[in-house]
Amino acid sequence: MGTLPYPLVSDWRRQTIKDYKVFNEKGEVAIRSVFVVNKEGIITYINTSFKADQKEDYEAVFSELEKLTKQ
């Protein structure tokens, strides 16, 4: 996979998705969501209904990321 410029999280026990309230009990998987976390560890953006086929959803995430790069 190579080196990534950000950390990855593994959630075998599904605790993180439960804590973030994005656990889909029917499939026992995460609901497709986006969380942007700043350098201080504060969540600055949440979208728990992210649609991969919706350009607007990506634009909203990129907009939030751009704000963070200007801080």
Backbone as numpy.savetxt, mean C-alpha at the origin, in Angstrom:
# Nx Ny Nz CAx CAy CAz Cx Cy Cz
15.83 -11.86 -8.05 15.01 -10.67 -8.05 15.88 -9.42 -8.05
17.06 -9.51 -7.54 17.94 -8.33 -7.52 17.73 -7.51 -6.26
18.37 -6.38 -6.23 18.30 -5.49 -5.07 17.19 -4.47 -5.28
16.36 -4.30 -4.28 15.28 -3.32 -4.34 15.63 -2.11 -3.49
15.23 -0.92 -3.89 15.56 0.28 -3.12 14.58 0.53 -1.96
13.80 -0.48 -1.61 12.83 -0.35 -0.53 12.65 -1.72 0.12
12.19 -1.74 1.37 11.99 -3.03 2.04 10.70 -3.71 1.61
10.69 -5.02 1.66 9.48 -5.80 1.41 9.01 -6.43 2.72
7.73 -6.69 2.81 7.15 -7.28 4.01 6.55 -8.63 3.66
6.80 -9.62 4.51 6.17 -10.92 4.36 5.16 -11.07 5.49
3.99 -11.60 5.20 2.91 -11.65 6.18 2.26 -13.04 6.20
3.04 -14.04 6.47 2.55 -15.43 6.44 1.34 -15.65 7.33
1.29 -14.98 8.47 0.17 -15.18 9.41 -0.98 -14.21 9.16
-0.82 -13.37 8.14 -1.85 -12.41 7.73 -2.16 -11.37 8.80
-1.25 -11.17 9.73 -1.49 -10.23 10.81 -1.48 -8.78 10.33
-0.56 -8.47 9.43 -0.48 -7.09 8.93 -1.74 -6.70 8.18
-2.24 -7.57 7.31 -3.45 -7.21 6.57 -4.66 -7.13 7.49
-4.65 -7.87 8.58 -5.73 -7.74 9.56 -5.60 -6.42 10.31
-4.38 -6.08 10.71 -4.16 -4.81 11.42 -4.52 -3.60 10.56
-4.25 -3.70 9.28 -4.56 -2.60 8.36 -6.00 -2.66 7.86
-6.75 -3.63 8.33 -8.19 -3.77 8.00 -8.43 -3.99 6.51
-7.56 -4.78 5.88 -7.73 -5.10 4.47 -7.73 -6.61 4.25
-8.14 -7.35 5.26 -8.19 -8.81 5.18 -9.52 -9.25 4.60
-9.48 -10.00 3.52 -10.67 -10.56 2.90 -10.83 -11.98 3.44
-11.75 -12.15 4.37 -11.92 -13.45 5.02 -12.36 -14.54 4.05
-13.10 -14.18 3.04 -13.59 -15.18 2.09 -12.42 -15.88 1.38
-11.47 -15.12 0.91 -10.33 -15.70 0.21 -9.08 -15.81 1.06
-9.15 -15.26 2.28 -8.02 -15.20 3.21 -6.79 -14.56 2.57
-7.05 -13.49 1.82 -5.98 -12.70 1.20 -6.26 -11.23 1.46
-5.31 -10.39 1.08 -5.49 -8.95 1.25 -6.41 -8.40 0.17
-7.20 -7.42 0.56 -7.95 -6.63 -0.41 -6.92 -5.74 -1.10
-6.99 -5.63 -2.43 -6.02 -4.80 -3.14 -6.08 -3.38 -2.58
-4.96 -2.94 -2.04 -4.90 -1.64 -1.37 -3.54 -1.01 -1.60
-3.50 0.30 -1.38 -2.24 1.04 -1.44 -2.12 1.86 -0.17
-0.96 1.74 0.48 -0.63 2.56 1.64 0.70 3.23 1.32
0.74 4.55 1.44 1.99 5.28 1.28 2.44 5.68 2.68
3.68 5.33 3.00 4.24 5.60 4.32 5.44 6.53 4.15
5.47 7.62 4.91 6.58 8.55 4.77 7.80 8.06 5.56
8.88 8.82 5.51 10.14 8.41 6.15 10.02 8.29 7.67
9.04 8.99 8.24 8.82 8.92 9.69 7.94 7.74 10.08
7.48 6.99 9.09 6.63 5.84 9.36 5.15 6.17 9.47
4.78 7.37 9.05 3.39 7.80 9.12 2.70 7.52 7.79
1.54 6.90 7.85 0.76 6.63 6.64 0.18 7.96 6.16
0.51 8.34 4.94 0.04 9.61 4.39 -1.04 9.43 3.33
-1.24 8.21 2.91 -2.24 7.95 1.87 -2.74 6.52 2.00
-4.06 6.36 1.89 -4.67 5.03 1.93 -5.71 4.94 0.83
-5.67 3.84 0.09 -6.73 3.53 -0.87 -7.01 2.04 -0.72
-8.12 1.70 -0.09 -8.47 0.30 0.12 -9.44 -0.23 -0.94
-9.59 0.55 -2.00 -10.41 0.08 -3.12 -9.67 0.32 -4.43
-8.35 0.16 -4.38 -7.50 0.39 -5.55 -7.90 -0.52 -6.70
-8.08 0.08 -7.86 -8.44 -0.68 -9.06 -7.27 -0.60 -10.04
-6.70 -1.74 -10.36 -5.52 -1.79 -11.22 -5.80 -1.29 -12.62
-7.05 -1.28 -13.02 -7.38 -0.82 -14.37 -7.85 0.64 -14.41
-7.72 1.34 -13.29 -8.17 2.73 -13.22 -6.97 3.68 -13.16
-6.77 4.42 -14.21 -5.66 5.37 -14.30 -5.69 6.36 -13.13
-6.88 6.77 -12.73 -7.03 7.75 -11.65 -6.43 7.25 -10.34
-6.54 5.96 -10.08 -5.99 5.40 -8.85 -4.47 5.50 -8.84
-3.85 5.23 -9.97 -2.39 5.37 -10.07 -1.98 6.83 -9.93
-2.71 7.71 -10.58 -2.39 9.14 -10.53 -2.46 9.68 -9.11
-3.42 9.22 -8.34 -3.55 9.65 -6.94 -2.33 9.20 -6.12
-1.89 7.98 -6.35 -0.71 7.46 -5.63 0.52 8.26 -6.04
0.72 8.45 -7.33 1.89 9.20 -7.81 1.88 10.63 -7.28
0.71 11.23 -7.19 0.59 12.58 -6.65 1.05 12.62 -5.20
0.63 11.64 -4.42 1.05 11.58 -3.02 2.55 11.35 -2.90
3.09 10.49 -3.73 4.53 10.23 -3.71 5.31 11.47 -4.09
4.81 12.23 -5.03 5.46 13.46 -5.43 5.51 14.46 -4.27
4.42 14.54 -3.51 4.39 15.41 -2.33 5.49 15.01 -1.36
5.67 13.74 -1.16 6.67 13.26 -0.20 8.09 13.59 -0.66
8.33 13.58 -1.95 9.68 13.87 -2.45 10.02 15.33 -2.29
9.01 16.19 -2.11 9.25 17.63 -1.95 9.40 18.03 -0.49
9.27 17.11 0.41 9.38 17.43 1.85 10.82 17.46 2.28
